[in-house]
Amino acid sequence: MGEMKILHGYKALLGEGITWNHPEEMLSWVDIEGKRVIVQDTGGTTIRIIPLEQKPGSIAPLDDHTMLLALEDGVYHFYPETGSMTAILDNKLSQKTRFNDGKCDPAGRFWVGTMDLEFKNPIGRLYRIDPGMSVHQMISSVITSNGITWSPDKKWMYYIDTGTKKVAAYHYNNESGDIDFHSYSIEVPETLGYPDGCTIDAEGMLWIALWGGHSITRWNPHSGLMLEKIEVPAFHVTSLTFGGPSLNTLFITTASIDTPVPSLYPDAGSVFFFKPGVQGIPAPCFKP
């Protein structure tokens, strides 16, 4: 296992939603509280910081250098070169919720959810946006919609509502995008922190970032057993993705806000990376 290092270039208030654009070999993520989208290479030399007027929750890159962008009040097709946006999905509860984490499934559909601003009421939703920009509500009664990922064989979808402290496993149909709840495959003890973002490796094991847990963990989603726990130099760990040309590096976003004893975590808010000894699978782009 490799040494944990910092990807220099940007330090976030609340880093989230990191994804690896495999064709372009670039990382993209958001700073929710800083109202920024960050696009950067793995060497930390090329970086683009895009300011926004609202808090972003997540992004989905497209092949034409545009992206789907989930903001507080809706999801938009965003053109970074011009700053223009085309509305796709309106958040009708924007006074009580905002959009949060999201990710593309293996077929290139964008799944994105909302969260209760008070972190306690099940008023959030999970939506699926198809290539034709049609919108489908897939899950209701969500407290904090967070990590989502799919198994390498495209048969399972794993979904985290942080308010439940559990990972839900769904049967997933890659052709139609339909899901069917199967079970809660993982329950994260509160002593570890709160499950936030997640990703999957090529062996089908689930990696979960832990808010308030200063670590990431690797789980077997079939047995529900934790396989590894790896410390991260930040109290709040938010999301992670496999990246690099060989997909053998984990990139991890963190938050600097609400850190107890900040002097213990001087690098909180940074993106960290290391080689865990396993590979990931390519993260799909949105396919309009």
C-alpha positions in Angstrom: 0.0 0.0 0.0 1.4 3.4 -1.0 2.0 6.5 1.1 -0.9 9.0 1.6 0.0 12.2 -0.2 -1.6 15.6 -0.9 -2.7 16.6 -4.4 -1.7 20.3 -4.3 -3.5 23.1 -6.1 -6.7 23.7 -4.2 -7.9 23.4 -0.6 -11.6 23.2 0.0 -14.1 24.2 2.7 -16.2 21.2 1.8 -14.7 19.1 -1.0 -17.1 16.5 -2.5 -18.1 14.5 -5.5 -14.7 13.6 -7.0 -14.7 11.8 -10.3 -12.1 10.7 -12.8 -12.7 11.5 -16.4 -10.8 8.6 -18.0 -10.8 9.8 -21.6 -9.5 13.2 -20.7 -7.4 12.0 -17.7 -8.6 14.7 -15.5 -10.1 14.8 -12.0 -13.2 16.9 -11.3 -14.8 17.7 -7.9 -16.7 20.4 -6.1 -16.2 22.7 -3.1 -19.8 22.9 -1.8 -19.3 25.7 0.7 -16.7 27.5 -1.5 -19.1 27.4 -4.5 -16.5 26.1 -6.9 -15.9 23.3 -9.4 -12.3 22.2 -9.7 -10.8 20.4 -12.7 -7.2 19.1 -12.3 -4.7 16.6 -13.5 -3.2 14.1 -11.2 0.2 15.9 -11.1 -1.4 19.0 -9.7 0.1 21.1 -12.5 -3.0 21.9 -14.6 -5.9 23.2 -12.6 -9.1 25.1 -13.4 -11.3 26.6 -10.7 -14.8 27.6 -11.8 -16.7 29.9 -9.5 -20.5 29.5 -9.1 -23.4 31.5 -7.7 -24.8 28.5 -5.8 -23.5 25.6 -3.8 -22.8 22.7 -6.1 -23.5 19.1 -5.0 -22.0 17.0 -7.8 -21.1 17.0 -11.4 -21.1 14.5 -14.3 -18.6 15.2 -17.1 -19.6 14.9 -20.8 -17.3 14.0 -23.6 -17.6 17.5 -25.2 -16.0 19.4 -22.2 -19.4 20.3 -20.8 -20.9 18.8 -17.7 -24.1 18.1 -15.8 -24.1 20.3 -12.7 -26.3 19.7 -9.6 -26.8 23.0 -7.7 -29.0 23.9 -4.8 -32.1 24.6 -6.9 -31.7 22.1 -9.7 -29.6 20.2 -12.2 -28.3 22.0 -15.3 -26.3 21.3 -18.4 -23.4 23.6 -17.8 -21.0 25.0 -20.4 -17.8 26.0 -18.5 -16.3 27.9 -21.4 -19.2 30.4 -21.5 -20.8 30.0 -18.1 -24.2 29.3 -19.6 -26.6 26.7 -18.1 -29.6 24.9 -19.4 -32.1 23.7 -16.7 -32.9 20.0 -16.7 -34.4 19.3 -13.2 -36.0 21.8 -10.8 -35.7 21.2 -7.0 -39.2 22.1 -5.9 -38.2 21.9 -2.3 -35.3 24.2 -2.6 -36.2 26.1 0.6 -35.8 22.9 2.6 -33.4 20.7 0.5 -30.5 21.0 -1.9 -29.0 18.7 -4.4 -26.0 16.7 -3.1 -24.0 13.7 -4.4 -24.5 12.1 -7.8 -22.8 9.8 -10.3 -23.3 8.2 -13.7 -24.3 4.5 -13.9 -22.6 2.1 -16.4 -25.0 3.1 -19.2 -24.2 6.8 -18.8 -27.3 7.9 -16.9 -26.9 10.5 -14.1 -28.2 9.6 -10.7 -28.4 12.5 -8.3 -30.2 13.1 -5.0 -31.3 15.8 -2.6 -30.8 16.2 1.1 -32.7 17.8 4.0 -30.9 21.0 5.0 -31.6 20.1 8.7 -30.1 16.6 8.2 -33.1 14.9 9.9 -36.3 14.8 7.8 -36.9 12.2 5.1 -37.8 14.8 2.4 -35.0 14.1 -0.1 -35.3 12.2 -3.4 -33.0 10.3 -5.7 -33.5 11.0 -9.4 -32.2 9.3 -12.6 -31.6 11.5 -15.7 -31.5 9.5 -18.9 -29.5 10.4 -22.0 -32.5 12.1 -23.6 -32.7 14.3 -20.5 -35.9 12.7 -19.3 -36.1 12.6 -15.5 -37.3 9.7 -13.3 -37.8 9.8 -9.5 -36.3 6.5 -8.3 -36.2 6.7 -4.4 -38.2 8.9 -2.0 -38.1 9.5 1.8 -34.3 10.2 1.8 -32.6 12.2 4.6 -29.2 12.9 3.0 -28.6 11.4 -0.4 -25.0 10.6 -0.7 -22.7 7.9 -2.2 -23.8 5.8 -5.1 -22.0 3.2 -7.2 -22.5 0.0 -9.3 -20.9 -3.4 -9.2 -18.4 -4.4 -11.9 -20.9 -6.9 -13.3 -23.6 -4.2 -13.6 -26.0 -6.3 -11.5 -26.0 -4.3 -8.3 -26.4 -0.6 -7.3 -25.2 0.5 -3.8 -26.7 3.7 -2.3 -26.0 5.6 0.9 -28.5 7.7 2.7 -26.2 9.1 5.4 -29.2 9.6 7.7 -29.7 5.8 7.9 -26.0 5.0 8.4 -26.5 2.1 6.0 -25.7 1.0 2.5 -28.7 -0.2 0.5 -28.2 -2.8 -2.1 -30.5 -2.8 -5.2 -30.9 -5.2 -8.0 -30.0 -3.1 -11.1 -31.0 -3.5 -14.7 -28.4 -1.8 -16.9 -30.6 -1.9 -20.0 -33.5 -0.1 -18.5 -32.1 1.6 -15.4 -34.7 0.0 -13.2 -33.8 -0.9 -9.6 -35.4 -3.2 -7.0 -34.5 -3.0 -3.3 -32.8 -6.1 -2.0 -31.4 -5.4 1.4 -29.2 -3.2 3.6 -25.9 -4.8 2.8 -23.8 -2.7 5.2 -24.5 -1.0 8.5 -21.7 1.5 9.5 -21.3 1.7 13.3 -21.6 5.3 14.6 -18.2 4.9 16.2 -16.6 4.8 12.8 -18.3 8.1 11.6 -21.1 8.6 9.1 -21.0 7.0 5.6 -20.6 9.7 2.9 -19.3 9.1 -0.6 -18.4 5.7 -2.0 -16.8 3.9 -5.0 -16.2 0.3 -6.1 -13.0 -1.5 -7.0 -12.5 -4.1 -9.7 -12.9 -6.9 -7.2 -16.4 -5.7 -6.4 -15.5 -4.4 -2.9 -17.0 -1.1 -1.7 -14.9 1.9 -0.5 -16.7 4.3 1.8 -15.6 7.8 3.0 -16.5 8.5 6.6 -17.7 12.0 7.7 -16.4 12.5 11.2 -14.3 9.3 11.0 -11.0 10.6 9.6 -10.7 7.5 7.5 -11.9 5.5 4.5 -13.0 1.9 4.8 -13.2 -1.1 2.4 -16.2 -3.4 2.7 -17.5 -6.7 1.2 -21.0 -5.7 0.2 -22.1 -9.3 0.1 -21.1 -10.3 3.6 -21.4 -6.8 5.1 -17.9 -7.2 6.7 -15.3 -4.4 6.9 -12.1 -5.5 5.3 -9.8 -2.4 5.8 -9.8 0.9 7.6 -7.3 3.5 6.4 -6.6 6.8 8.3 -6.9 10.1 6.3 -5.3 13.4 7.6 -8.7 15.1 7.9 -11.5 14.7 10.4 -14.3 14.9 7.7 -13.7 12.6 4.7 -16.3 13.0 2.0 -15.8 11.2 -1.3 -13.3 9.1 -3.2 -12.6 7.8 -6.7 -10.1 5.6 -8.5 -8.1 7.5 -11.0 -4.9 7.7 -12.9 -4.2 6.0 -16.3 -4.1 2.5 -14.6 -7.0 3.3 -12.2 -4.8 2.2 -9.3 -4.8 5.4 -7.3 -7.5 6.5 -4.9 -8.2 10.2 -4.8 -10.0 11.4 -1.6 -11.8 14.7 -0.9 -12.1 16.1 2.6 -13.6 19.1 4.4 -12.0 21.8 6.5 -15.2 23.2 7.9 -16.5 22.0 11.3 -13.2 20.3 12.2 -12.8 19.8 15.9 -9.3 20.8 17.0 -8.2 22.1 13.6 -4.5 22.1 14.7 -4.7 18.3 14.5 -5.7 18.4 10.9 -3.8 21.3 9.2 -4.3 19.8 5.7 -8.1 19.2 6.1 -9.9 20.3 2.9 -7.1 18.9 0.7 -7.5 16.1 -1.9 -5.4 13.1 -0.7 -4.2 10.2 -2.8 -2.5 6.8 -2.4 -2.2 3.4 -4.1 -4.4 0.9 -2.2 -3.1 -2.2 -4.0 -6.3 -2.8 -6.0 -7.7 -1.2 -9.2 -10.9 0.6 -9.9 -13.2 0.5 -12.9 -13.7 3.5 -15.3 -16.2 6.0 -14.1 -18.7 6.5 -17.0 -19.4 10.0 -18.4 -22.9 11.2 -19.1 -24.0 10.1 -22.5 -26.6 12.4 -24.1 
